[in-house]
Amino acid sequence: MFTSLRSLKRVVALGGGTALLASGGVLGLAIQPAAAMPVQTDTTPAAATGGSGASLPYSEVQAESSATNGSVIGPSYAQGQLADEASGRKAVTLSGNGSGQYVTFTTPVATNSIDFRYSIPDSSDGSVYNAPLSLYVNGTKQSDFSLTNAYSWYYGSYPFTNTPSSGGQHHFFDEVHRLFDTTYPAGTTFKLQVDSGDSASSYTIDFADFEQVGAAQSQPAGSVSVTDKGADSSGVADSTSAFNAAIAAAGSGGTVWIPPGTYNIPGHIAVNNVTVAGAGMWYSTVTGAAPGFYGNSAPSPSTNVHLQNFAIFGNVQERDDSAQVNGIGGAMSSSTVSNIWIEHDKVGAWMDGPMDGLTFSGMRIRDTTADGINFHGGVTNSKVTNSDIRNTGDDGIATWADSSLGADANDTISNNTVQLQMLANGIAIYGGHDNTVSGNLVQDTGINQGGGITVAQRFTSTPVGTTTVSGNTLVRDGDLDPNWQFGVGALWFDGSQGAITGPVNVSDTLIEQSPYEAVQWVEGTISGVSLNNVTINGTGTFALQEQTGGAATLTGVTATGVGASSPVYNCEGGNFTVTDGGGNSGVDGTPFCGPWPTPAS
């Protein structure tokens, strides 16, 4: 049974008080020396190396770093502005209606494809329209791109509307891509230009990705082709019955083949003990109103399902949490989902447990109305790895240990690149135990609400047990929470529905350019958090924001470029204690307790 996604609407009453400075304390709190640990004299430990994220097959070129006669916008962290939702918080706006303005990308690699991120203005009533944009390759005119407002511009508060009069506009950007029949060498120019007939009032371009896409894969021996069962590779006719017939013909443990082409699948395809393989995510495309591949419902999950090498492109234009309109869903144990490109569904993959042993790898999930991937309740020994997830409407990757379904446990979120989450977080651990978040790059997330990586006792989750957060890099994560009216941390811990004792072990973490604070503890009581070798480079406000009772241990935590007058916010006094494990620097001084400061630019 589907359980609705959750809102991040929150109201917090902050208690007043005076921060206490322990005599001789390093961090300006009630600090206790670590037990049986010698005093550290080296206050400049080696900087954390963090994580580099997924191994991506494309090279990205930013519009603001490219030749243009348009207007560079940003940087900005002001919600409701285009620049705030752009990569690096900068982009280029071209005047519309045949202005002749352009941005020219020079590819650093050989490429036979382009994917670019853009925004065009919404219509006055939120209705869908399309607008062309001209493309030139090395000065030679190509066929126009068709851009649309269909999957962008949401308004109001959760769960949002498409009605401009509601105000609170956000989720401005979408993407479009093209595969060429020619490989262009490094140094080729790709110019996007507003020619006569390019009718949008403006075009904002964020970046372009260039990838050398390999040849289409061949049909596996012994597989059953969907076209042999009547599927229409032109995408016109409904191919649902043909896909189902191919699955039946393949039999238990068999393989279904999706040849190059586009296939109209308006709804769900049920899968169990079967492999569904395509010719590659650039070649075999399943499309429709809300296409998806679903396992059986728990507690009898599908098993031995393998989905690989194709794309799922939906047509979901609003967020309806009562609707099952996700790219991958249901329950699948001892299964794999690999090299699947998902766009314009509500969620990339929403997995309702219990289930065990599910691995996602090589995923490319973009432009969803809600989460990228969510392990929802009783999902164990499962992984999300080496995947690329951006511009989701909710958490990029989440484990939600819903107590009605059971604890998510022994799950791993590793070596992913997670970017541009509009609501919630890049990566979230809601309850559960023995889960690991490692090697990820989390960038420009929590733009309208939320942060970078969170470990939280929320949404009726099972207790937070042992959790490992190691080797991650967080860049420009977190923003002003519209309900709390204070910033959310790049790395944050929330005990709103129960005390967190963990242990939560954070190590080798690099936090850079935080719009507000770098690390935050908020709501309830949070103890058992240890920060070991954490490097903070640049914050808008504080290095550490302590807003609840509890305790933490800091070892080798360094901060530079802190925007506030003190690196620590604390109105809890001795209710929040920090054990100094040594090797800390830049996080000492009298804690600040007072009105929230304006973030340093």
Secondary structure, 3 states (H helix, E strand, C coil): CCCCCCCCCCCCCCCCCCCCCCCCCCCCCEEEECCCCCCCCCCCCCCCCCCCCCCCCEEEEEHHHCEECCEEECCCCCCCCHHHHCHHHCEEEEECCCCCCEEEEECCCCEEEEEEEEECCCCCCCCCCEEEEEEEECCEECCCEEEECCCCCEECCCCCECCHHHCCCECCCEEEEEEEEEEECCCCEEEEECCCCCCCCEEEEEEEEEECCCCCCCCCCCCEECHHHCCCCEEEEECHHHHHHHHHHHCCCEEEEECCEEEECCCEEECCCEEEEECCCCCEEEECCCCEEECCCCCCCEECCEEEEEEEECCCCCCCCCCCCEEEEECEECEEEEEEEEECCCEEEEEECCEECEEEECCEEECCCCCCEEEECCEECCEEECCEEECCCCCCEEEECECCCCCCECCEEECCEEECCCCCCCEEEECEECEEEECCEEECCCCCCCCCEEEECCCCECCECCEEEECCEEECCCCECCCCCCECCCEEEECCCCCECCCEEEEEEEEEEECCCCEEEEEEEEEEEEEEEEEEEEECCCCEEEEEEEEEEEEEEEEECCCCCCCEEECCHHHEEEEECCCCECCCCCCECCCCCCCCC
